[in-house]
């Protein structure tokens, strides 16, 4: 635990530990415990824990950690974007542009008309259902952003 307090826990540190785990022929369970503690100690990485754990599950002795992490990350990000767009029936091109701009700017703007532009048509007369739908979309977009921001 002392080491975790002294080092800023970031994804590079976690990937270094994953590489160590791979070098141990995926047998050193102490490294997995250290990774878990490191993720839990970092506010920045907690939202990314599931993603990191799924990557570690597929690590084997032939894994090239840095290269395979990038491939894994991009595949998962694309799958999550596709799933979000389909689930919420978002306008695909506008939604992708909105997400891309959010990563570029380092924040997701949930005020203004940006969210309205990516939303599917909803009757303006059923204002309560539109508000609920908009909030659901915002919550999902923010969760997506938190999960991938700083990684891609």
C-alpha positions in Angstrom: 0.0 0.0 0.0 2.9 2.3 0.7 3.9 2.2 -3.0 0.4 3.1 -4.1 0.4 6.2 -2.0 3.8 7.3 -3.3 3.0 6.8 -7.0 0.3 8.6 -8.9 -1.9 5.8 -10.0 -2.7 6.1 -13.6 -3.3 3.8 -16.5 0.4 3.6 -17.4 1.2 2.3 -13.9 -1.7 -0.3 -14.2 -0.4 -1.4 -17.6 3.1 -1.8 -16.2 1.6 -4.1 -13.5 -0.3 -6.0 -16.2 2.9 -6.5 -18.1 4.6 -7.8 -14.9 1.6 -10.2 -14.5 2.0 -11.4 -18.1 5.8 -11.9 -17.5 4.9 -14.1 -14.5 3.1 -16.4 -17.0 -0.2 -15.0 -15.6 0.5 -16.9 -12.3 1.4 -14.2 -9.8 -1.9 -13.4 -8.1 -0.3 -10.9 -5.8 0.1 -8.6 -8.8 -3.7 -8.8 -9.5 -4.3 -7.8 -5.9 -1.9 -4.9 -6.3 -3.8 -3.8 -9.5 -7.1 -4.1 -7.7 -5.9 -2.0 -4.8 -4.3 0.6 -7.1 -7.5 1.0 -9.1 -9.6 1.3 -6.0 -7.3 4.0 -4.6 -7.6 6.1 -7.7 -10.8 8.2 -8.2 -9.8 8.6 -11.9 -9.6 4.8 -12.5 -12.6 3.6 -10.6 -15.0 4.2 -13.5 -12.6 2.3 -15.7 -12.3 -0.8 -13.4 -14.6 -3.1 -15.3 -12.8 -2.3 -18.6 -9.3 -2.9 -17.0 -10.5 -6.2 -15.4 -11.9 -7.5 -18.7 -8.6 -6.7 -20.4 -6.6 -8.5 -17.7 -8.9 -11.6 -18.1 -7.8 -12.0 -21.7 -4.1 -11.4 -21.0 -1.9 -14.4 -21.8 1.8 -15.1 -22.4 1.6 -13.9 -26.0 -0.1 -10.6 -25.2 1.7 -7.4 -26.2 0.3 -5.4 -23.3 0.5 -1.8 -24.8 -0.5 -2.7 -28.3 -3.3 -5.1 -27.3 -4.6 -2.6 -24.7 -5.1 0.0 -27.5 -6.8 -2.5 -29.7 -9.0 -3.7 -26.8 -9.9 -0.2 -25.9 -10.8 0.9 -29.4 -13.0 -2.2 -30.0 -14.8 -1.7 -26.7 -15.3 2.0 -27.2 -16.7 1.4 -30.7 -19.0 -1.4 -29.4 -20.2 0.9 -26.5 -20.9 3.8 -28.9 -22.8 1.5 -31.2 -24.8 0.1 -28.4 -25.6 3.5 -26.9 -26.7 4.9 -30.3 -28.9 1.9 -30.9 -30.4 1.7 -27.4 -31.3 5.3 -27.3 -32.1 5.6 -31.1 -29.7 8.5 -31.4 -28.8 10.2 -34.7 -25.6 8.4 -35.4 -23.5 11.0 -37.2 -24.4 13.8 -34.8 -23.9 11.5 -31.7 -20.4 10.4 -32.9 -19.4 14.0 -33.6 -20.7 15.1 -30.1 -18.7 12.3 -28.4 -15.6 13.1 -30.5 -15.8 16.8 -29.6 -16.3 15.9 -25.9 -13.1 13.9 -25.8 -11.3 16.6 -27.7 -12.5 19.3 -25.3 -12.0 17.2 -22.2 -15.6 17.6 -21.0 -19.1 16.6 -22.0 -21.4 19.6 -22.4 -24.9 18.6 -21.2 -26.5 22.0 -21.4 -27.6 23.9 -24.4 -28.9 22.3 -27.6 -26.2 19.7 -28.3 -28.1 16.9 -26.6 -31.3 17.9 -28.4 -29.5 17.6 -31.7 -28.6 14.0 -31.2 -31.9 12.9 -29.7 -34.5 11.0 -31.6 -37.7 12.8 -32.4 -39.9 12.9 -29.3 -43.3 14.7 -29.1 -42.8 18.1 -27.7 -46.3 17.9 -26.2 -45.3 15.0 -23.9 -42.7 17.2 -22.2 -42.3 15.0 -19.2 -41.3 12.0 -21.3 -38.9 14.2 -23.4 -37.2 15.4 -20.2 -36.9 11.9 -18.9 -35.5 10.6 -22.2 -33.0 13.5 -22.3 -31.8 12.8 -18.8 -31.4 9.1 -19.6 -29.3 9.9 -22.6 -27.2 12.4 -20.6 -26.6 9.9 -17.8 -25.5 7.2 -20.4 -23.3 9.6 -22.3 -21.6 10.8 -19.0 -21.0 7.2 -17.9 -19.5 6.4 -21.3 -17.3 9.6 -21.2 -16.1 8.8 -17.6 -15.2 5.2 -18.7 -13.1 6.2 -21.7 -11.8 9.7 -20.9 -8.1 9.7 -20.3 -7.6 6.3 -22.0 -8.2 7.1 -25.7 
